């Protein structure tokens, strides 16, 4: 249709519905709308199938986050894996991935940026966590295919690595008593782990009592006393605190010399977070709930954060996490990506970490000792996935994201449906943030 014809159709109120795919009657499916323009410049590889897997592990700590995995298959026999696990909304993400099939079937998988833009922009409504997680899964799988076809790990395609020894990481503190904390300290020392993350106890009203605040501060003091001065400590407020309470706490804990304070207030309240940041000498971190690099711009421009924690399973995959890193690096902001879902996204994020100059430290929601889920991950991957060696996650040297996964292995843990995240309440029955 010519421009004049298009304007005429719009002027008469006629609806223009683009076809989902281009079809040649003699050759069948040739690709999604827009694919024809790249016929002479792209590869001859074509996407033939997109499979979605919901995976429910029989592990208590995974109750609210059944994994959402995706496998993209091609006509060359090369397949890529990705993850879009979203806490509390697994089925919604799985459905959204299915919606994106028509964007990809018949397309060249090497055109990763083109596909990202098409899924994001052509969805019209800007991505929230469900769409962001769906795009994340598909983007990771496309990068996996890209690396496998080119015979290189993804971090090499991104220009890395910066550190041949791997990616510095931290485990979560799974200890409540001073004795247990000292055990974690000693074990961390044996493993070469230099960073641990903990949290503040309890749930907080908008304005809290001095006793409640003192109890929280004392808990953090106990952590520092028993983990010792050699271990960096990050503290996750998990947006449980209002700006008023957080402003008090950040001043009280300054003597502890924490590596960062995470989500001191709900992340959508940028002005409040800036107010807190101005009252604190402790670096402020946030970002795990943000989608696409665009959502980080205001935080960076306003000087609100020192550390961004965008999650490769939500932000938009390798493509988006890489862009967040570039945006942050120009302003001296570090990256410490969030990763509390499954092994595919966790391994994918290491590739971006390894190739960015402003990387700080990588999270994994595990303790210094592997648990039941880590044993399942090792069965799936054939190696101890996301376990540090001398305080760092080793670089994977296989092409793509660096692992092989048999879909029959994940099918052993059938999807049991979406599970809600924690629902907590104050003593008077009002809703509390957790």
Secondary structure, DSSP 8 states (H G I E B T S, - for coil): --HHHHHHHHHTT------SEEEETTTEEEEETTGGGGTTTS-S--EEEEEEEEE--S-GGGTT--EEEEEEEETTS-EEEEE---TT-HHHHHHHHHHTHHHHTTS-TT-HHHHHHHHHHTT-S---HHHHHHHHHHHHHHHHHHHHHHTSBHHHHTT--S-TT-EEEEEE----SHHHHHHHHHHHHHHT--EEEEE--S---SS--HHHHHHHHHHHHHHHHHH-TTSEEEEE-TT-S-HHHHHHHHHHTGGG--SEEE-SS-TT-HHHHHHHHHT-SS-EEE-TT--TGGGGHHHHHTT--SEE---TTTTTHHHHHHHHHHHHHTTT-EE-----S-HHHHHHHHHHHTT-TTB--EE-S--SS--HHHHHHHHHHSS-TT--BTTEE----SSBTS----HHHHTTS----------EE-TTS-EE--
